[in-house]
């Protein structure tokens, strides 16, 4: 299981809580202040905390005469360099996603499938209302909160949610089939086909 997965499924409640709380506070701060100010204040706060802790540990070591060494030694020894192979893997995955996204947008905007393009249009229309209700940062905060709540809720109620999702999927595919049957685009008229047969 990846680290991100263990965080969002709350496998270690303490780590997930710290990450969720810090992330939510940062996003709320960014929604009220500029990104530069938030970054500068958070960095300053972190630096003040680490300097104070380092001084405290140095004083305690001097008083107790213990040779513990640097309090952040284990973190200083962590290798943070990105290998060229890892960067190429990440870039390859990103390029594949971007290419797929662009191809899908082209398909929808150039109406390869009329029903899919109409569905896309409805989604865009709904987004105009969502954009009127919320700004972008509010949506990012809602997405962040959802990332830490929805997977756990789904994991705990998987059976009942899957039942309802299957019901919704079947209804949507039924409606989609009815719409495709009602729209004559791409179909030859039956009368014209029978004339050709004669």
N, C-alpha and C positions, 0 to 999 in steps of 0.2 A: 504494500500500500504506500502511495506517495505521501510526502509530507503535507502537501496541500489537501489531499483527500482526508488525511487524519485530522487536519485542522477543521475542515468544514463539517465533518461528521462528529466532531466533539469527542474524539477518542481520549484525548487528554484534556479534561475540562479546564485546567489551569492555563495551559498554553493557548487553547482556543479562546478562552475568555480574555486573556491579555491581548492577543492578536486582534480579536474582534473589537474590544474596547478602544485600543490604540487606533485602529483603522477608522472606527466610527467617529472618534473625537477629531482625528485629522481631517476627515471628510467634512464634518460639521464646521470645523475651523476654516477650511478652504471655501466653504459656501458663504461665510461671513467676511473673510479677509482675503487679501491677495495671496496667491500661491507662494510668492517670494517671501512675504512676511511670515506665513505659516512655516515654511521651510526654515527660515532664519531663526525664528523663535524656538521651534522644536529642536533644531541643531544646538542652539545656545543652551537650552534646558538640559539636553543630553550631555553636552560638554561639561556644564556646571556640575551635574550629578557624578560623572566619571572622575572629574578632578577632585571633588569633595571626597568621594569614596577612596581614591588613591591616597590622598593626604591622610585620611582617617586610618587606613590600613598601615601606612608608613609609620604613623605615630604609635599605633598599637604594637607594631613589630619592635619599635625602638624601646617602648616601655616594658614589654614582656620578653624582650631579647630573643625573639623567635626568627629563624631564617626562612620565612615563608616565601619571600620573593615578590615579584610583581603580581598584583591581584587579577590582572587581565591576561596573564601569560598564555593560558590555553586558547583564548580568543585571538591573541596576536599571532599564534602559530597556525591558525586555520588558513589553508591555501584558498585565496579568493580569485586567483587568476582563471580566466576562461581559456580553455584549450581551443586551438583552431578548429579541431574536429567538432567540438560542441557548438561553436558559433556557426559552422557550416550546417550542422543538423538543424539548429534553430532557424537559420535563414531558409533552409530548404523547406521546412514545415510551413513557415510564414508565407513563402512564395506560393506554395501549393494552395494554401487557404485563400490568398489574395486572388490567384488565378481562377479558382473555383467560384469565388464571390463575384468577380467581374463577369465571368461567363454566365452565371445565373442572372445577374442584373441585365445583361445584354438580352438574354432569352425573354425576360419579363417585359422589358421596355420595348422590344421589337416584336412583341406579341407572337411568339412561336406557338404558344398554346393560349387561346383566348380566355379560357376559364381561369388558368393560373394568373394571367395578367389582370383579370378582373379582381381576383382574390387579393393580389398585390396592391391594386388600387384601393380596395376597401381598407387594407392595413394602413396604407399611407394616409387615407382620409381619417382613420381613427387616430393616427399619430398627430395629425394637426390639432385635434382636440386635446390629446395628452400634452402636447407642447404648449397649448394655451393654459392648461391647469398647472403644469410643473415646469421648472426650468431644468436645464441639463444636469446641474449639480444635484438637484433633488432626485432625479432619476438614477444617478450614479449611487447616491446614498441608499435608495430603495433597492437597487440591484445588489449592493454590498450586503445589506441586511438579509435579503432573500438568499444570497449565497450561503449565509451561515444558518439559515432557518429551514428553508424548503428541503434540502437534502435529508436533514435529520427527521423532519416531519414525514417525508416520503418513506424513509427507511422504517419508521415506527408504524406507519399505516399503509404499507405497500399493497396489501390485498384489496382493501376497499377502494383505494385511489385507482389501482389498475382496473378494477371493475368499472368505475365511472369513466375513466379515460377510454376504455374500449367502447363503452356505450356512446360517448361523444364522437369518437373516430368513426364508428359505424354510421351515425346520423349524418356527419359531415360528408362521408363518402357517398351516402345515399342522396343527399342534396346535390352534391357535385355531379353525380351521374344524371340526375333529373335535369340539371342546368345544361349539361353537355348534350342530352337528348333533345332538349327544347331549342337549342341554338343550331340553326342549319348550316353554319359556316364550316366549310371543308367537306360537306356532303353533297353528293349529286342528287338533284331532285328525282323522285321516283318516276314521275311522268316522263322525264327526259330519258331515263334508262329504258323504259318500256318502249318508247318510240324507236330507240336505237336497235332494240331487239327485233322489231318488225322489219 
